[in-house]
Amino acid sequence: MKLTRKLVLAKAKASDLDSVRKLNCWGCSLSDISIFSQIPNIDVLTLSVNSISSLSPLAGCHSLCELYLRRNSIQSLSELCHLRSLSRLRVLWLAENPCCGPEASRYRLTVLRCLPRLQKLDNQVVTEEEVSLALAHGEDITTPPTTVQDQLSTNGMADVDTENDPLNYNMEETNKIREQLGMKLLARDKFESLSSPVTKEAKLPFKKTHTLEAVLLLMKDLDEEELQIVHTVALNRLQTYTVGTETLKDAMKTEKTTDMQH
């Protein structure tokens, strides 16, 4: 089962993915957690009793302090390489995964060599002596080979020409408008409705209408006061066009009168 944005927001009682700090997905039959590439501010994460095999989507969760992964399907300790850059991680529960193996002491030293900042592993306090021993005798693990799931973990689909992706383009334009109006910028998950892959042939129409689409997306998220601001800006903009049109009409009328006089 894939962990979706809707499920994350419901469980975390949050309005957007950027505001999710704690999440408990114990026993949800999860196998795909690629959504975490879009949840960078998570602090405490419970994923115990699932079917998770890859930890690569967690590599960008740099605020993560506590991670609970007991009873999953992690086959190799090499998956811990994805957690090395998480400098705030202090608590890890990894027990009852296939990667733990039959030798508890060897397993513990290997984990602590890879993640020496841990203060608690599998609900047991980590001592300074353990860390020293792990750094000296623990097994050094290497980064696992990239899998198809890892390649899709960035946004749930293959990374196809994202520079011209209409989703990125609309998000950029919408946030430009919000910034000009003094409003809070929106996160990428607000634009998931447009995140389906788009062929190169289909990109041109999106570019032509990106401003209109950005404004329409923006309108759905505004309250009464913000709508009034947009209304005022729109009226001023329309007035500019009206003045320009009237000026052009007057110029054409004057030119026509001059031609008739000659």
C-alpha positions in Angstrom: 0.0 0.0 0.0 1.2 3.5 -0.8 1.2 6.2 1.8 -0.7 9.1 0.2 -0.9 12.8 0.9 -4.5 12.5 2.0 -3.7 9.8 4.6 -0.7 11.8 5.9 -2.8 15.0 6.4 -5.6 13.0 8.0 -3.4 11.2 10.5 -1.3 14.3 11.3 -4.4 16.6 11.4 -2.4 19.1 9.2 -3.4 21.4 6.4 -0.3 20.8 4.3 2.7 18.5 4.2 5.2 21.2 5.3 3.5 21.6 8.6 3.6 17.8 9.5 5.9 17.3 12.5 4.7 14.0 14.0 3.1 11.1 12.2 2.0 7.7 13.4 1.4 5.1 10.7 1.7 2.0 12.8 0.3 -1.1 11.2 -1.0 0.5 8.0 0.3 -2.2 5.6 2.5 0.3 3.9 5.2 -0.6 1.4 5.6 2.7 -0.5 6.6 5.7 1.6 7.9 7.9 -1.3 5.6 10.8 0.0 8.3 11.5 2.6 10.4 13.2 0.0 7.7 16.0 0.3 7.7 16.1 4.1 11.0 17.6 5.1 10.0 18.9 8.5 8.9 15.7 10.1 10.4 15.3 13.7 8.9 12.0 15.0 7.9 9.2 12.7 6.3 5.9 13.6 6.3 3.3 10.7 6.4 0.1 12.8 4.5 -3.0 11.7 4.4 -2.4 7.9 6.0 -3.8 4.8 8.6 -1.1 4.1 11.8 -2.3 2.4 13.5 1.0 1.3 14.5 4.0 3.5 15.6 6.2 0.6 12.6 8.5 0.8 13.7 9.5 4.3 17.1 10.8 3.1 15.8 14.4 2.9 14.0 14.5 6.3 16.7 16.4 8.0 14.6 17.4 11.0 13.9 13.8 12.0 14.8 13.0 15.6 12.9 9.8 16.3 12.3 6.9 13.8 10.4 3.8 14.6 10.7 1.0 12.0 10.1 -2.2 14.1 8.7 -5.2 12.2 9.1 -4.2 8.6 10.7 -5.8 5.5 14.1 -4.1 5.5 16.4 -6.8 4.1 19.8 -5.1 4.4 21.5 -2.8 6.9 22.8 -0.9 3.8 19.5 0.9 3.8 20.8 2.8 6.9 23.1 4.7 4.5 20.0 6.8 3.6 19.9 8.0 7.2 23.5 9.1 7.5 22.8 12.7 6.6 20.1 13.0 9.3 22.2 14.8 11.9 19.3 15.2 14.4 18.4 11.5 14.5 18.8 10.3 18.1 16.3 7.4 18.4 16.0 4.5 16.1 13.9 1.3 16.6 14.8 -1.2 13.9 14.3 -4.6 15.7 12.4 -7.5 14.1 13.5 -6.7 10.6 15.2 -9.3 8.4 18.3 -7.1 8.3 18.9 -7.5 12.0 20.2 -11.1 11.6 20.8 -13.7 14.3 23.8 -12.0 15.9 22.4 -9.2 18.1 25.8 -7.8 19.1 27.2 -7.7 15.6 24.0 -6.0 14.3 24.1 -3.4 17.0 27.8 -2.5 16.4 27.1 -2.2 12.6 24.2 0.1 13.1 26.1 2.3 15.6 29.1 2.5 13.3 26.8 3.8 10.5 24.8 6.1 12.9 27.1 7.0 15.8 24.9 9.9 16.9 22.2 7.6 18.1 21.3 7.9 21.8 18.8 5.0 21.8 18.7 1.9 19.6 15.8 -0.6 19.8 14.7 0.9 23.1 18.1 0.5 24.7 20.3 3.4 25.6 23.5 3.8 23.6 26.7 4.2 25.7 29.9 6.0 24.8 31.7 2.7 25.1 29.4 1.1 22.6 30.0 3.8 20.1 33.8 3.6 20.5 33.6 -0.2 20.0 31.4 0.2 17.0 33.7 2.7 15.3 36.6 0.3 15.9 35.0 -3.1 15.1 31.6 -2.5 13.6 31.0 -3.6 10.0 31.2 -0.8 7.5 28.2 -0.7 5.2 27.8 0.7 1.7 25.0 2.5 0.0 22.6 0.0 -1.6 22.1 -0.1 -5.4 19.4 2.3 -6.7 16.1 0.6 -7.3 13.1 1.7 -9.4 11.3 2.7 -6.2 14.2 4.9 -5.2 14.1 6.6 -8.6 10.4 7.3 -8.2 10.7 8.6 -4.6 11.2 12.2 -5.5 7.6 12.9 -6.5 6.0 9.5 -7.0 6.8 9.4 -10.7 9.8 9.2 -13.0 11.8 12.5 -13.2 10.8 13.4 -16.8 12.0 16.8 -17.9 11.0 18.6 -14.7 12.4 21.9 -15.9 9.4 22.3 -18.2 6.9 20.4 -16.2 3.6 22.3 -16.1 3.3 21.5 -12.4 6.6 23.3 -11.6 5.8 26.1 -13.9 2.3 26.7 -12.4 3.7 26.5 -8.8 6.3 29.1 -9.6 3.9 31.5 -11.2 1.3 31.1 -8.4 3.9 31.8 -5.8 5.1 34.8 -7.7 1.6 36.2 -7.6 1.2 35.4 -3.9 4.5 37.1 -3.1 3.4 40.2 -5.0 0.2 40.3 -2.9 2.1 39.8 0.3 0.7 36.3 0.9 2.2 33.1 2.2 3.8 30.9 -0.5 2.3 27.5 -1.2 4.0 24.1 -1.0 4.3 21.7 -3.9 1.6 19.4 -2.5 -1.0 22.0 -3.3 -0.5 21.3 -7.0 -0.7 17.5 -7.0 -3.8 17.6 -9.1 -1.6 18.6 -12.1 1.2 16.2 -11.3 0.5 13.6 -14.0 3.2 13.1 -16.6 2.9 15.4 -19.6 4.4 14.8 -23.0 6.5 17.4 -24.8 3.7 17.8 -27.4 1.3 18.7 -24.6 3.5 21.2 -22.8 3.0 24.1 -25.2 -0.7 24.8 -24.3 0.2 24.7 -20.6 2.8 27.4 -21.1 0.5 29.6 -23.0 -2.1 29.5 -20.2 0.2 29.1 -17.1 -0.7 32.6 -15.7 -4.4 32.0 -15.9 -4.1 28.5 -14.4 -1.9 29.8 -11.6 -4.5 32.5 -10.7 -7.4 30.0 -10.8 -5.4 27.7 -8.5 -4.7 30.6 -6.2 -8.4 31.6 -6.0 -9.4 28.4 -4.3 -7.1 29.1 -1.4 -8.1 32.7 -0.6 -10.3 34.0 2.1 -12.7 37.0 1.8 -10.1 39.6 2.6 -7.5 38.2 0.2 -10.2 37.9 -2.6 -10.9 41.6 -2.1 -7.2 42.4 -2.7 -7.3 40.4 -5.9 -10.5 42.1 -6.9 -8.9 45.6 -6.4 -5.8 44.6 -8.3 -7.9 43.1 -11.1 -10.0 46.3 -11.4 -6.9 48.5 -11.5 -5.4 46.2 -14.2 -8.7 46.3 -16.2 -8.7 50.1 -15.9 -5.2 50.2 -17.5 -6.4 48.2 -20.4 -9.6 50.3 -20.7 -7.5 53.5 -20.7 -5.2 52.1 -23.3 -8.1 51.0 -25.5 -9.8 54.4 -25.3 -6.5 56.2 -26.1 -6.0 53.9 -29.2 -9.6 54.6 -30.3 -9.1 58.4 -29.9 -5.9 58.2 -31.9 -7.5 56.2 -34.7 -10.4 58.7 -34.8 -8.1 61.7 -35.0 -6.1 60.0 -37.8 -9.2 59.2 -39.7 -10.5 62.8 -39.4 -7.1 64.2 -40.6 -7.2 61.9 -43.6 -10.7 63.1 -44.5 -9.6 66.7 -44.3 -6.8 66.1 -46.7 
